[in-house]
Amino acid sequence: MTDDDLWELTRTRLFWAGILANGVTTEDGAAAVEAALPTRPSSREDLTRLHRLATHELTGMLALLSDDEPRWADGHGSTVGDVRRLVEGR
C-alpha cells in the first residue's frame, strides 16, 4: 500500500471514529469532525502508527455502540448500523 493510500484509509477511519464517538447526527457535526482531522504525518512510521490508532478507535467505537443509535452517515439521518455497513463494505 502506498503512503497516499494509507493516509486516505487512515483519514477515513479517523473521520468515522469521530462521527461515532461524538454522536454526530448533522451535516454541521460531520463538517466539524472533518475540520478536526489531523494533518498527514511526515514519516511512514508516524503514518503507520496513526493508522493503527485510527483502526483501534473505529473498531472500539463500533464494538461499544448498538446499530440502532442515531449517527450521521453520508448526509442522511442514519444509524450506527449504517456507518458500520459503510466502513465494513457491507
C-alpha positions as CSV (number, residue, x, y, z in Angstrom):
1,M,0.0,0.0,0.0
2,T,1.3,3.4,-0.9
3,D,1.7,6.2,1.6
4,D,-1.1,8.1,-0.1
5,D,-3.4,5.1,0.1
6,L,-2.6,4.5,3.8
7,W,-3.2,8.2,4.5
8,E,-6.6,8.1,2.8
9,L,-7.6,5.0,4.7
10,T,-6.4,6.5,8.0
11,R,-8.3,9.7,7.4
12,T,-11.5,7.8,6.6
13,R,-11.2,5.7,9.8
14,L,-10.5,8.7,11.9
15,F,-13.5,10.5,10.4
16,W,-15.9,7.7,11.1
17,A,-14.5,7.1,14.6
18,G,-15.1,10.8,15.2
19,I,-18.7,10.6,13.9
20,L,-19.4,7.7,16.2
21,A,-17.5,9.0,19.3
22,N,-19.1,12.4,19.2
23,G,-22.6,11.3,18.5
24,V,-22.8,13.3,15.2
25,T,-26.2,13.4,13.6
26,T,-26.0,16.5,11.4
27,E,-24.0,17.9,8.4
28,D,-22.6,20.6,10.6
29,G,-21.3,18.0,13.1
30,A,-19.8,16.0,10.2
31,A,-18.1,19.1,8.9
32,A,-16.7,19.8,12.4
33,V,-15.2,16.2,12.6
34,E,-13.7,16.7,9.1
35,A,-12.2,20.0,10.2
36,A,-10.7,18.5,13.3
37,L,-8.8,15.7,11.5
38,P,-5.0,15.8,12.0
39,T,-2.6,16.7,9.3
40,R,-0.7,14.0,7.5
41,P,2.3,12.7,9.3
42,S,5.6,13.3,7.5
43,S,7.1,9.8,8.1
44,R,5.8,6.4,7.1
45,E,6.4,5.3,10.7
46,D,4.2,8.0,12.1
47,L,1.6,7.4,9.5
48,T,1.6,3.7,10.3
49,R,1.2,4.5,14.0
50,L,-1.7,6.9,13.3
51,H,-3.3,4.2,11.1
52,R,-3.2,1.7,13.9
53,L,-4.7,4.2,16.3
54,A,-7.4,5.1,13.8
55,T,-8.3,1.4,13.3
56,H,-8.3,0.8,17.1
57,E,-10.6,3.8,17.6
58,L,-13.0,2.9,14.9
59,T,-13.3,-0.8,15.9
60,G,-13.6,0.2,19.5
61,M,-16.5,2.6,18.8
62,L,-18.3,0.1,16.6
63,A,-18.0,-2.5,19.4
64,L,-19.4,-0.1,22.0
65,L,-22.4,1.2,20.1
66,S,-25.6,-0.6,19.1
67,D,-26.7,-0.5,15.5
68,D,-29.9,1.4,16.1
69,E,-28.2,4.5,17.7
70,P,-28.6,7.6,15.5
71,R,-25.5,8.9,13.7
72,W,-24.8,10.9,10.5
73,A,-23.9,8.8,7.5
74,D,-23.3,10.4,4.1
75,G,-25.8,13.2,4.6
76,H,-28.7,11.1,5.8
77,G,-30.4,10.7,9.1
78,S,-28.9,7.3,9.8
79,T,-27.7,5.0,12.5
80,V,-24.5,3.3,13.8
81,G,-25.6,0.3,11.7
82,D,-25.4,2.4,8.6
83,V,-22.0,3.6,9.5
84,R,-20.9,0.0,10.2
85,R,-22.1,-1.1,6.7
86,L,-20.2,1.8,5.1
87,V,-16.9,1.1,6.8
88,E,-17.1,-2.6,6.6
89,G,-18.3,-2.6,3.0
90,R,-21.5,-4.5,3.6
